[in-house]
Amino acid sequence: MKKRTILEKFGDFVLGKGFYIVLFLCVATIGVSGYYLFRGLGGGPEVTEPVTGNPTVILPDSEANGPDPVGPFTQDPDKSASGTEEVTDLEQKAESDPAEPSQAEPEEADQEPSGPVVYTWPVKGEILRNFSAETLSLDPTLGDWRTHGGVDIASTLGVEVVALCPGTVSEVYDDGLMGTTVVIDHGNGLSAVYCNLAGQPTVESGDTVETGTIIGTVGDTAIAESGMPAHLHLEVSLNGILVDPSEYLPDR
């Protein structure tokens, strides 16, 4: 039998089992080439390296982004709406809760009403000449008929003259006709003029007096009434209009 060569054996192997091996290798080669070709055309997902360490997140308003741009401030609409709702809630709560009365304000119940005004005679004596603002009466000193704007109360020189009722001394002066005069504002539009006093009254302008406070003494300084016995000339006006002083003098 003739001995076969290596080439003959290889050819037999290729024609037999080797054919399938070669076919498999060809198919594998084509598959790998097609895979890389498809990947190069279509592009696959980019492989990223895993995140290690502590990542740093930069927020939009972070200082790392540099200074804020110059421009008008724009408020977040959501925050603005929320703030408006909170203000509305506070206003509604304030309207629903009644305000508590201030303790500093005095209550009317604690204020005691002032008592009635007490009047007294400035001096005790008979009325020598009555009030006559509209009717003419004989003037004992001048000897003619004229009106008389007050009352003349008989007294004695040096007798103390007291305030008709509480008030404040508004004037002290010497009148050319009616002599040393004291004017007292008794409040509520009531004013009294005390004339023909001695030269040195015991009160000054601005003094506060009570009913019966001594304001001076009976004198003879009124030249216009020098023809009469010692007396006090008293005039009373209400809201600037002369009235009869007898209406404020209590019964004896």
C-alpha positions in Angstrom: 0.0 0.0 0.0 1.3 3.4 -0.9 2.1 5.8 2.0 0.1 9.1 1.9 1.7 12.5 2.3 0.9 15.1 4.8 -0.7 17.3 2.2 -2.9 14.4 1.1 -3.9 13.8 4.7 -4.7 17.6 5.2 -6.8 17.6 2.1 -8.7 14.7 3.4 -9.2 16.4 6.7 -10.4 19.6 5.1 -12.8 17.6 2.9 -14.1 15.8 5.9 -14.4 17.2 9.4 -12.1 20.1 8.8 -14.7 21.6 6.4 -17.1 22.3 9.3 -14.4 23.8 11.5 -13.3 26.1 8.7 -17.0 27.1 8.1 -17.4 27.8 11.8 -14.4 30.1 11.9 -15.6 32.0 8.9 -19.0 32.5 10.4 -17.4 33.7 13.7 -15.1 36.1 11.8 -18.0 37.5 9.9 -20.1 37.9 13.1 -17.4 39.7 15.0 -16.7 42.0 12.0 -20.4 42.8 11.7 -20.6 43.6 15.5 -17.8 46.2 15.4 -19.1 47.6 12.1 -22.7 48.0 13.6 -21.3 49.6 16.8 -19.2 52.1 14.8 -22.2 53.2 12.7 -25.0 53.3 15.3 -23.0 54.3 18.4 -23.5 52.6 21.7 -24.1 54.0 25.2 -21.1 55.9 26.4 -19.5 54.2 29.3 -18.8 56.5 32.1 -16.5 56.0 35.0 -18.2 55.3 38.4 -18.6 58.3 40.7 -16.2 58.1 43.6 -15.6 60.4 46.6 -18.0 63.2 47.5 -19.6 64.8 44.5 -20.1 68.6 44.6 -23.4 70.0 43.5 -23.5 73.7 42.6 -26.9 75.3 43.0 -28.1 78.1 40.8 -27.8 80.7 43.6 -24.5 79.4 45.0 -21.6 81.7 45.5 -19.5 79.3 43.5 -21.3 80.5 40.4 -19.8 84.0 40.9 -21.6 87.3 41.7 -25.3 87.6 41.0 -26.1 89.4 37.8 -27.2 93.0 38.2 -30.8 93.5 37.5 -34.3 93.9 39.1 -35.3 91.4 41.7 -37.8 88.9 40.4 -39.9 87.3 43.1 -40.9 83.7 42.8 -44.6 83.6 41.9 -45.2 80.6 44.1 -43.6 82.4 47.1 -45.4 85.6 46.4 -48.8 83.8 46.3 -47.9 82.1 49.6 -47.0 85.3 51.3 -50.2 87.0 50.1 -52.2 84.1 51.6 -50.4 84.5 54.9 -51.1 88.2 55.0 -54.8 87.7 54.2 -55.0 85.1 57.0 -53.5 87.5 59.5 -55.9 90.3 58.4 -58.9 88.0 58.7 -57.7 86.9 62.2 -57.3 90.5 63.3 -60.8 91.4 62.1 -62.3 88.4 63.8 -60.6 89.1 67.2 -62.1 92.2 68.8 -59.5 94.6 70.2 -59.2 94.5 73.9 -59.9 97.8 75.7 -56.8 99.7 76.8 -56.2 99.6 80.5 -54.6 103.0 80.4 -57.9 104.7 79.4 -59.8 105.8 82.4 -63.3 104.3 82.7 -66.2 106.6 83.0 -67.5 104.6 86.0 -64.3 105.5 87.9 -64.8 109.2 87.4 -66.8 110.8 90.2 -69.2 113.5 89.1 -68.4 116.9 90.5 -70.8 118.1 93.2 -72.9 121.2 93.1 -71.2 124.6 93.3 -71.5 126.2 96.8 -72.0 129.9 96.8 -71.6 132.4 99.7 -71.9 136.1 100.4 -68.7 138.0 99.8 -69.5 140.1 102.8 -72.5 140.0 105.2 -74.7 143.1 105.1 -77.7 144.8 103.6 -77.9 145.6 99.9 -77.7 149.4 99.6 -78.3 149.6 95.8 -79.7 146.9 93.6 -78.8 145.7 90.2 -80.5 147.7 87.4 -78.9 147.1 84.0 -82.0 148.3 82.1 -83.9 150.5 84.6 -82.4 153.9 85.6 -81.8 154.5 89.3 -80.6 157.5 91.2 -76.9 157.6 91.8 -76.2 158.8 95.3 -72.7 160.1 94.5 -73.3 161.8 91.1 -76.9 162.8 91.8 -78.2 161.6 88.4 -80.2 158.7 87.1 -78.3 155.9 85.5 -78.1 152.1 85.3 -76.2 150.1 87.9 -74.4 147.0 86.8 -74.0 145.3 90.2 -75.1 145.3 93.8 -73.7 147.4 96.7 -73.5 145.3 99.9 -73.1 147.4 103.1 -70.1 146.6 105.3 -67.4 148.1 107.4 -64.0 149.3 106.4 -61.4 146.5 106.8 -63.9 143.6 106.8 -62.6 140.6 104.9 -64.1 140.0 101.4 -64.3 136.3 100.3 -64.8 134.6 96.9 -68.3 134.0 95.9 -67.5 130.4 94.7 -64.5 128.4 93.4 -62.5 129.9 90.6 -59.2 131.4 89.4 -58.1 135.0 89.8 -57.8 136.5 86.3 -57.1 140.1 87.1 -56.1 142.4 89.9 -55.9 146.2 89.1 -56.8 149.7 90.2 -59.8 151.2 88.3 -60.0 155.0 88.0 -63.7 155.0 89.1 -64.3 151.8 90.9 -61.0 151.6 92.9 -59.0 148.4 93.7 -60.6 145.6 91.8 -60.3 141.7 91.7 -61.7 139.7 88.8 -62.3 136.0 89.4 -63.2 133.5 86.6 -65.6 131.0 88.3 -65.9 128.7 85.4 -68.7 127.7 83.0 -68.8 131.3 81.7 -69.4 132.8 85.1 -67.2 135.7 86.2 -67.3 138.1 89.2 -65.8 141.6 89.7 -65.1 142.7 93.3 -64.7 146.5 93.5 -64.0 149.2 96.1 -61.5 147.0 97.9 -58.7 148.2 100.1 -55.4 149.0 98.4 -53.6 145.6 99.0 -55.7 142.5 97.9 -54.5 139.2 99.3 -54.6 137.4 96.0 -52.7 137.7 92.7 -53.6 136.9 89.1 -53.5 133.2 88.5 -54.3 132.2 92.1 -56.9 129.5 92.6 -59.7 130.2 95.1 -62.4 128.2 96.8 -65.8 129.3 98.1 -65.0 131.6 101.1 -61.3 132.2 100.2 -60.3 135.7 101.5 -59.4 137.9 98.5 -59.0 141.3 100.3 -60.8 143.8 102.6 -63.5 146.4 102.2 -62.0 149.8 101.3 -63.1 153.3 100.1 -61.1 153.4 96.8 -64.1 153.7 94.4 -64.4 157.4 93.6 -67.6 156.9 91.6 -69.4 155.6 94.8 -67.7 157.7 97.4 -71.0 159.3 98.4 -72.2 156.0 99.9 -71.4 154.3 103.2 -68.6 151.6 103.2 -69.6 148.8 101.0 -68.5 146.2 98.4 -69.5 146.7 94.8 -70.1 143.2 93.2 -70.7 142.6 89.6 -71.5 139.2 88.0 -71.5 138.3 84.3 -72.5 135.1 82.5 -70.9 134.5 79.1 -70.0 138.2 79.0 -73.4 139.5 79.8 -74.1 141.3 83.1 -76.6 139.5 85.3 -78.1 140.2 88.8 -75.6 139.0 91.4 -78.5 138.4 93.8 -79.4 135.3 91.9 -76.1 133.7 93.1 -76.3 134.8 96.7 -77.8 132.2 99.0 -80.6 132.9 101.4 -79.5 134.5 104.6 
